[in-house]
Amino acid sequence: MDVLYVTLIALLIFLFFFTIIITGVAMTILTSAPWVPTPKGISRKMCELAGLKKGDKVLDLGCGDASILIVAAKEFGATCVGVELNPVVAMMARIRVRMNGVQDRVKIIRANMFDVELPDVDVVMMYLLPKATHKIENRIQERYEHLTVVSHGFELEQKEKESEKIGKATVRKYKW
């Protein structure tokens, strides 16, 4: 009888977390920045292309599960801020940040990237759909005088500075 109760409790816990993840994924489909985890190799290449060094300040718009920020903080010594609208994904990002031991260098803000006050940073990272990329580009250009922007996948309207292919993915660097 005890085995049955333990099995049922384990099943309920699994279903609870499965429901949270499915809800998070479904919510991102309805936004302009659906959550698609960035592989560690691409995150690392984005940081390298940006020329990140210890002490640089990084902003990730639509940070998802904080994949890019964790690499930037852990491997490059950057101080990072991530903005994520989806509450479930933002919670997952905070958990991953803590699990990776970089909570002193990575802050996750649950907010709309189109409305949040943009902090002073050296680099902006993004992996957004074209509609969101073009919408946020004007806001970034108005806010920052000197900045490096690294985009995974989608292009900004201004001419790119550099790009690198990583498998089927393209990472682009812009500077102004």
C-alpha positions as CSV (number, residue, x, y, z in Angstrom):
1,M,0.0,0.0,0.0
2,D,2.8,2.4,0.8
3,V,4.4,1.9,-2.6
4,L,1.1,2.8,-4.2
5,Y,1.0,6.2,-2.3
6,V,4.6,7.0,-3.1
7,T,4.0,6.2,-6.8
8,L,0.9,8.4,-6.9
9,I,2.7,11.3,-5.2
10,A,5.6,11.0,-7.6
11,L,3.1,10.9,-10.5
12,L,1.3,14.0,-9.2
13,I,4.6,15.9,-8.8
14,F,5.6,14.9,-12.3
15,L,2.3,16.1,-13.7
16,F,2.5,19.4,-11.8
17,F,5.9,20.2,-13.3
18,F,4.9,18.9,-16.7
19,T,1.9,21.2,-16.6
20,I,4.0,24.2,-15.6
21,I,6.5,23.6,-18.5
22,I,3.7,23.1,-21.1
23,T,1.9,26.3,-19.9
24,G,5.2,28.2,-20.2
25,V,5.8,27.0,-23.7
26,A,2.2,27.7,-24.8
27,M,2.4,31.2,-23.4
28,T,5.6,32.0,-25.3
29,I,4.0,31.0,-28.6
30,L,1.5,33.8,-28.1
31,T,4.2,36.4,-27.6
32,S,6.7,38.0,-30.0
33,A,9.6,36.1,-28.3
34,P,8.7,32.4,-28.0
35,W,11.0,30.5,-25.6
36,V,13.5,28.4,-27.5
37,P,16.5,27.4,-25.4
38,T,19.9,28.6,-26.8
39,P,22.4,25.8,-27.0
40,K,25.5,26.3,-24.9
41,G,27.8,26.4,-28.0
42,I,25.8,29.2,-29.5
43,S,25.7,31.1,-26.2
44,R,29.4,30.8,-25.9
45,K,29.9,31.9,-29.6
46,M,27.6,35.0,-28.9
47,C,29.8,36.0,-25.9
48,E,33.0,35.5,-27.9
49,L,31.7,37.5,-30.9
50,A,30.7,40.3,-28.5
51,G,34.2,40.3,-27.1
52,L,32.9,39.9,-23.6
53,K,35.4,40.3,-20.8
54,K,35.3,40.4,-17.0
55,G,33.2,43.3,-15.7
56,D,31.2,43.9,-18.9
57,K,27.5,44.5,-18.4
58,V,25.2,42.3,-20.5
59,L,21.4,42.7,-21.2
60,D,19.5,39.8,-22.7
61,L,16.0,40.8,-24.0
62,G,13.7,37.8,-23.9
63,C,16.2,35.9,-21.9
64,G,14.1,32.7,-21.6
65,D,15.8,30.2,-19.3
66,A,19.0,32.5,-19.0
67,S,21.2,30.2,-21.1
68,I,23.2,33.1,-22.6
69,L,23.4,34.9,-19.3
70,I,24.7,31.9,-17.4
71,V,27.5,31.4,-20.0
72,A,28.3,35.2,-20.0
73,A,28.6,35.3,-16.2
74,K,30.2,31.9,-15.5
75,E,32.7,31.7,-18.4
76,F,33.3,35.4,-19.2
77,G,32.8,37.1,-15.8
78,A,30.1,39.5,-17.0
79,T,27.4,41.1,-14.9
80,C,24.1,40.3,-16.5
81,V,20.4,41.4,-16.5
82,G,17.8,39.3,-18.3
83,V,14.3,40.5,-19.2
84,E,11.6,37.8,-19.5
85,L,7.8,38.3,-19.8
86,N,6.6,34.8,-19.2
87,P,6.4,34.2,-15.4
88,V,7.0,30.4,-15.7
89,V,10.0,30.8,-17.9
90,A,11.3,33.7,-15.7
91,M,11.0,31.4,-12.6
92,M,12.9,28.7,-14.5
93,A,15.6,31.2,-15.4
94,R,16.0,32.2,-11.7
95,I,16.3,28.5,-10.7
96,R,18.9,27.8,-13.4
97,V,20.9,30.9,-12.4
98,R,20.9,29.7,-8.8
99,M,21.7,26.1,-9.7
100,N,24.7,27.4,-11.8
101,G,25.9,29.6,-8.8
102,V,25.9,32.9,-10.7
103,Q,23.0,34.6,-8.7
104,D,25.5,37.3,-7.6
105,R,26.1,38.3,-11.3
106,V,22.8,37.6,-13.0
107,K,19.5,39.3,-12.3
108,I,16.3,38.2,-14.0
109,I,13.5,40.8,-14.4
110,R,10.0,39.6,-15.2
111,A,8.8,42.4,-17.5
112,N,7.9,43.3,-21.0
113,M,11.1,44.2,-22.9
114,F,9.2,46.9,-24.8
115,D,8.2,48.7,-21.5
116,V,11.0,48.0,-19.0
117,E,13.6,50.7,-18.3
118,L,16.7,49.5,-20.0
119,P,19.8,49.5,-17.7
120,D,23.2,50.8,-18.6
121,V,25.0,48.0,-20.4
122,D,27.9,47.3,-22.8
123,V,26.3,44.5,-24.7
124,V,22.7,43.5,-25.7
125,M,22.1,39.9,-26.6
126,M,18.9,38.7,-28.2
127,Y,17.3,35.7,-29.9
128,L,13.9,37.2,-31.0
129,L,11.6,36.8,-33.9
130,P,12.0,39.3,-36.7
131,K,9.0,41.3,-35.7
132,A,10.3,41.7,-32.1
133,T,13.8,42.3,-33.3
134,H,12.8,45.2,-35.5
135,K,10.5,46.7,-32.9
136,I,13.1,46.6,-30.2
137,E,15.9,47.9,-32.4
138,N,14.6,51.5,-32.5
139,R,14.3,51.5,-28.8
140,I,17.8,50.2,-28.3
141,Q,19.3,52.8,-30.7
142,E,17.4,55.6,-28.9
143,R,18.6,54.4,-25.5
144,Y,22.3,53.6,-26.1
145,E,24.9,55.8,-27.7
146,H,27.7,53.2,-27.8
147,L,26.7,49.5,-27.8
148,T,27.4,46.1,-29.1
149,V,24.4,44.0,-30.1
150,V,24.6,40.3,-30.8
151,S,21.6,38.6,-32.4
152,H,21.1,34.9,-32.8
153,G,19.3,34.0,-35.9
154,F,17.6,37.2,-37.0
155,E,19.0,40.4,-38.5
156,L,18.7,44.0,-37.4
157,E,17.8,46.6,-40.0
158,Q,21.2,48.2,-39.8
159,K,24.2,46.7,-41.7
160,E,25.8,44.0,-39.6
161,K,29.4,44.3,-38.5
162,E,30.3,40.6,-38.3
163,S,28.6,37.2,-38.6
164,E,29.5,33.6,-37.9
165,K,27.8,30.4,-38.8
166,I,27.5,27.7,-36.1
167,G,26.1,24.7,-37.7
168,K,22.8,25.9,-39.2
169,A,22.6,29.0,-36.9
170,T,24.0,32.4,-37.6
171,V,25.2,34.8,-34.9
172,R,25.4,38.5,-35.9
173,K,27.3,41.4,-34.3
174,Y,26.3,45.0,-34.6
175,K,28.1,48.0,-33.2
176,W,27.2,51.6,-32.8
